[in-house]
Structure formats: C-alpha cells, structure tokens
Amino acid sequence: MKPTLVGSRALAHWLGPSRLTLHEDKDWDFIGDFNPDDGRKVENHSPDLLNNRVMCEIYGLELGFPYLIMNLNGLKVMKRSHLHRPLCWDKHITHYHKYMSDVEFTKGDIITLLERKSLTYEEYGNKHPKLSQSNDDFFDDFVEKEFEHDYIHELYAYEDRPMFERLKQSGQEHNAWCVRDLWEALTPEQKQQCVSEETYVIATERFMIPNKWEFIPKQAYYMALRKVCTTLTSGWFRDYAIDYFPEVFNLYNKDKFNQVKGILT
C-alpha cells in the first residue's frame, strides 16, 4: 500500500501555517513504509496496527505527493480514538477542540471511530477505576483524604445537592455506579455542571489540600479535568468530559475554590 501521512504534519497541511506552525524537527508520521532521502525525521507505523489499513483506504487522499494524506475526518477519528489515554494528552485535546471542532462526523466516521476505540482498548488497555463498588472502596486510593469525598461534593454543588446524586438509583446512594438513563435526563447545563463538580472535588483532594492550598487553582482544575477525561472515570461519563472539555473548563471559577477553602481551613 502507498504510505499515508498522519498526525500533526497532516493536520498542518490542511490548516496551513497561519493556524498551525510546526517545528522543523517535528517528526513526519506515516502509516506504511516511507523512507525519504531529504533528511526529514520519519516514524513509520504498521498498517496492521489497530484499523490503520482501513483508515488509509477510507480517508487517505492522493494529492500528487509520493504518499497519501489523511483527510481531516480521518485525522479527527484517529485523534478522538485515543483521547482517553493520558499520553501527550494536552497536545491532543488542544488539537481536537481547537483545530477540528468544525469537522463533523458522518455516520460512517462514527462506526470507524467505535471500531478504532475498541481496538485501542485491546491494544493499549483501558485504565479506569472499577465503578461497581462502594464509595469507600472506590475512593480508597493512594491519595490521603482529610474530608469525605461526598462532603466536598456538597460544598461545590451548583444546586441544592450535588449533581451526581441525581444519577443514583434508590438504594445505591453509597455505590460509585451511576445510571445512564438518569444522566440522559439532565439538561446540557446540568451535565456540564456534574462533570465540573467532580473536577472541583478531585482538584481539591489531589492538588489544593495536599499543597495546603498553595497551588494555582486554575491549574488544579485543569489537571483534575484531565484525570476525569483519562484515568479517573470511564464510559459515557468520560466520553462526555472529553467531548465537552472546553465547556467544562470554562466553568472554572476561582471564587468557588476560595469559598470552599474558607470552610475547610
């Protein structure tokens, strides 16, 4: 098969230097075997990894180069398929939302994406906590807790009670598992607030309290949201956090940290 250019170099081709300028030493990533004699740094990826060969067949475009170039829909499918992994996440989430937000998925794109995500889980693992356990077991991790997790949730609640309580079936209030149907009953604003509340709590437990509140609040919120999008949640909740990352991040409010700090210290 003819090699196909993917990654940041392919994205920069479509966006142009006015929107995305890459360092000269940036690798050229190809699916297939491409070995130029002009000194460029090339990294070749196997067509047999994940559904790479199918991706090239569907999205690779012939533009007169000695290789194909993955189009924007294909690049967006590839980018979205691994956003649950923390590897180079800051760059990937920026590319996905800043440069690909105008690219709309077709039904075919979604089918290809679901296949690639499944293959990515199989190849690289799908690290996330086990949700079918009690809250005490779920939050019994390496982070030393000074306050109960649910109590901090109450302090950051956008409404009279934490949003996650709306996702619990009767009798399951002390279990970490949340119900998808109850999630779908929330408004878009409530869904974003639900993710934001979890982000505030994680930021407080893992960054603010351990550092005696001497931590940049906005950075703590960002780092916590990154964990929500990668290793601390899973399934549809994590997918929502990834897809609505800009909206959730824009809910950051330093005053909320200051209010909770005043209560906990």
C-alpha positions in Angstrom: 0.0 0.0 0.0 1.1 3.6 -0.5 2.1 5.3 2.8 -0.2 7.8 4.3 0.8 10.9 6.2 -1.0 11.3 9.5 -0.5 13.2 12.8 0.4 16.8 13.2 2.1 17.1 9.8 -1.1 16.0 8.1 -3.1 18.4 10.2 -0.8 21.3 9.5 -1.1 20.5 5.7 -4.9 21.1 5.9 -4.8 24.1 8.3 -1.9 26.0 6.8 1.0 27.7 8.6 -1.2 30.7 9.6 -3.1 28.4 12.0 -0.7 25.6 12.9 3.1 26.0 12.6 5.3 23.1 13.5 8.9 23.0 14.5 11.2 21.9 11.7 12.4 18.9 13.7 8.8 17.6 14.2 8.5 14.0 13.1 6.6 13.0 9.9 4.3 10.2 10.9 3.3 7.7 8.2 1.1 4.6 8.1 3.1 2.3 5.9 6.8 2.4 4.8 8.1 5.8 3.7 11.8 6.4 3.6 12.7 9.8 2.1 16.2 10.9 1.2 15.8 14.5 2.1 16.8 14.1 5.8 13.4 14.5 7.3 12.7 12.6 10.6 10.2 9.9 9.8 8.3 7.5 12.0 6.5 4.7 10.2 3.6 2.9 11.8 2.3 -0.6 10.8 -0.8 -0.7 8.6 -1.7 -3.8 10.6 -1.9 -2.0 13.9 -5.5 -1.1 15.1 -7.5 -0.4 11.9 -4.8 1.7 10.2 -5.1 0.0 6.9 -8.8 0.6 6.7 -8.3 4.2 7.8 -5.9 4.8 4.9 -8.3 3.2 2.5 -11.2 5.4 3.7 -9.5 8.7 4.4 -6.2 8.7 2.5 -6.2 11.3 -0.3 -4.0 11.3 -3.4 -2.6 14.9 -3.9 0.4 14.3 -6.1 2.9 13.5 -3.3 4.8 10.2 -3.1 2.3 9.4 -0.3 -1.3 9.9 0.6 -2.5 12.4 3.2 -5.2 11.5 5.8 -8.1 13.9 5.4 -9.5 15.9 8.4 -12.3 13.5 9.1 -9.8 10.6 9.3 -7.5 12.7 11.5 -10.3 13.5 13.8 -11.3 9.9 14.1 -7.7 8.9 15.0 -7.4 11.8 17.5 -10.7 11.1 19.2 -10.0 7.3 19.5 -7.1 7.8 22.0 -8.1 10.9 24.0 -8.9 8.6 26.9 -5.1 7.9 27.2 -3.0 10.4 29.2 -0.1 10.1 26.7 0.6 13.6 25.2 -3.0 14.4 26.2 -2.5 18.2 26.5 -1.5 18.5 22.8 -4.2 16.0 21.6 -7.1 17.7 23.4 -6.0 21.1 22.1 -5.7 19.8 18.5 -9.1 18.1 18.8 -11.1 21.0 20.0 -9.1 24.0 18.7 -8.5 22.7 15.1 -11.1 20.0 14.5 -14.2 21.4 16.0 -15.6 22.4 12.6 -15.2 18.8 11.2 -18.5 17.0 11.5 -18.5 13.2 11.9 -20.6 11.3 9.4 -22.4 8.0 10.4 -19.5 6.2 8.7 -17.0 8.1 10.8 -18.7 7.2 14.0 -18.7 3.5 13.0 -15.0 3.7 12.2 -14.3 5.6 15.4 -16.1 3.0 17.6 -14.1 0.2 16.0 -10.8 2.1 16.5 -11.6 2.9 20.1 -12.3 -0.8 20.8 -9.1 -1.9 19.1 -7.2 0.8 21.1 -8.6 -0.5 24.4 -7.5 -4.0 23.4 -4.0 -3.0 22.3 -3.1 -0.4 25.0 -5.5 -1.2 27.8 -8.4 1.0 29.1 -7.2 2.2 32.5 -10.1 3.4 34.7 -11.4 2.7 38.2 -13.9 -0.1 38.9 -17.3 1.6 39.5 -19.3 -1.3 40.8 -18.1 -0.9 44.3 -18.9 1.2 47.4 -17.9 4.8 47.6 -15.5 4.0 50.4 -13.7 1.3 48.3 -13.8 3.5 45.2 -12.1 6.4 46.9 -9.7 4.3 48.9 -6.7 5.1 46.8 -3.2 6.5 47.3 -4.5 10.0 48.0 -4.8 10.7 51.7 -8.3 12.1 52.3 -8.8 14.7 55.1 -12.5 15.0 54.3 -15.2 12.7 52.9 -15.4 12.9 49.2 -19.2 13.4 49.2 -18.9 16.2 51.7 -16.6 18.1 49.4 -19.1 17.5 46.6 -21.8 19.2 48.7 -19.6 22.2 49.1 -19.1 22.6 45.3 -22.7 21.8 44.3 -24.2 24.1 41.7 -27.7 23.4 43.0 -29.0 22.5 46.5 -27.5 19.0 46.3 -24.5 17.6 44.2 -25.5 16.8 40.7 -24.2 13.2 40.8 -26.9 12.3 43.4 -29.4 12.6 40.5 -27.6 9.7 38.8 -28.1 7.2 41.7 -30.9 4.6 41.8 -32.7 4.2 45.1 -30.7 2.0 47.4 -27.5 2.7 45.5 -26.6 6.1 47.0 -23.4 4.8 48.5 -22.2 3.0 45.4 -19.9 4.7 42.8 -22.0 3.4 39.9 -24.2 5.9 38.1 -27.2 5.2 35.8 -27.0 6.3 32.1 -30.8 6.9 31.8 -30.7 9.3 34.7 -27.7 11.1 33.1 -29.6 11.5 29.9 -32.5 13.1 31.8 -30.2 16.0 32.8 -30.1 19.2 30.9 -26.9 20.0 28.9 -26.1 22.6 31.6 -26.5 20.1 34.4 -24.3 17.6 32.6 -21.5 20.1 32.3 -22.0 21.1 36.0 -21.9 17.4 37.0 -18.5 17.0 35.4 -17.4 20.3 36.8 -18.4 19.3 40.3 -16.3 16.2 40.1 -13.4 18.2 38.7 -13.5 20.6 41.6 -13.6 17.8 44.1 -10.6 16.0 42.5 -8.7 19.2 42.2 -9.3 19.9 45.9 -8.4 16.4 47.1 -5.4 15.9 45.0 -3.8 19.3 44.5 -5.2 22.0 46.8 -5.4 20.3 50.2 -2.1 18.3 49.9 -0.4 21.5 49.0 -2.0 23.5 51.8 -3.9 25.5 49.2 -0.6 26.9 47.8 -1.4 25.6 44.3 -2.6 27.6 41.3 -6.4 27.0 41.3 -6.9 27.1 37.6 -4.0 24.7 37.1 -5.5 22.3 39.7 -8.9 22.4 37.9 -7.2 21.7 34.6 -5.2 18.8 35.9 -8.2 17.4 37.6 -10.3 17.6 34.5 -7.5 15.8 32.6 -7.8 13.0 35.1 -11.6 12.9 34.6 -11.0 12.6 30.8 -8.5 9.8 31.2 -7.9 7.6 34.2 -10.4 8.5 37.0 -13.7 7.9 35.1 -14.9 5.7 32.3 -17.6 5.0 29.7 -20.2 7.6 28.8 -19.2 10.0 31.6 -15.6 10.1 30.4 -16.7 10.4 26.8 -18.8 13.4 27.7 -16.0 15.1 29.6 -13.7 14.7 26.6 -16.3 15.9 24.0 -17.3 18.9 26.2 -13.9 19.7 27.6 -13.9 23.4 26.6 -17.4 24.0 28.1 -16.5 22.3 31.4 -13.2 24.1 31.6 -14.9 27.4 31.1 -17.0 26.7 34.2 -13.8 27.2 36.3 -14.3 29.9 38.9 -11.6 30.8 41.4 -14.2 32.1 43.8 -15.6 28.5 44.3 -12.1 27.4 45.4 -11.9 30.4 47.8 -15.3 29.7 49.3 -14.5 26.0 50.0 -11.1 26.9 51.3 -12.8 29.2 53.8 -14.9 26.3 55.0 -12.2 23.6 55.1 -9.4 25.6 56.7 
